[in-house]
Amino acid sequence: MSASHASTEDLLALLDRDRAALLAQIARVPAARQTQRREPDRWSAAEIVEHLARIDLNIAKLLALRTAEATLATPEQLSTAQFTPHRVRQVRSRTAKVVAPERIRPTGTLDIDTALAQLASARETLKAACRAVPAALLDGAIHPHPIIGTLTLRGWVEFAAHHDARHAEQVAELADGWSAED
């Protein structure tokens, strides 16, 4: 999607598409296994869902904060802040393990239904925040991402979608593993 100035509705459609793919993978995890970890250092399906809800809420807060500041980046800053195909691959690829910062790690205390409810609510909050950002700020304001570098606000929303895709692959691995064991 990274085409700068793509419509907000296209951006929201990307969020919906990758979220639907994630939810389809979660539905494949046996109900009795959704809160269980297959390995001690890997999250359960419920923990992944909780993590993604935290991501959505944090990005929604970021959008509100940057919109309130209403500071546009320079053309030079914007040229390096685009969500490029390379960055998309970087987020979607699970070849490099990423350790989530504490603030977005799951607590591991939620059942799957509670986690899914939080996920749905957080996504609606993110979508509402995205709709509230003027296009000039969506494409003209920037904020650093701790791993992939500075992104436009649009890039942050795109990140949420591609991050869902990354975790959909992780959940698919969980579902396949549990199915092989059960």
Sequence and secondary structure as in RCSB ss.txt:
>XXXX:A:sequence
MSASHASTEDLLALLDRDRAALLAQIARVPAARQTQRREPDRWSAAEIVEHLARIDLNIAKLLALRTAEATLATP
EQLSTAQFTPHRVRQVRSRTAKVVAPERIRPTGTLDIDTALAQLASARETLKAACRAVPAALLDGAIHPHPIIGT
LTLRGWVEFAAHHDARHAEQVAELADGWSAED
>XXXX:A:secstr
   TT  HHHHHHHHHHHHHHHHHHHHHS GGGTT  SSTTS  HHHHHHHHHHHHHHHHHHHHHHHHHT    H
HHHHHSS  HHHHHHHH  SS     GGGS  S   HHHHHHHHHHHHHHHHHHHHHS HHHHHH EEEETTTEE
EEHHHHHHHHHHHHHHHHHHHHHHHHHHHHH 
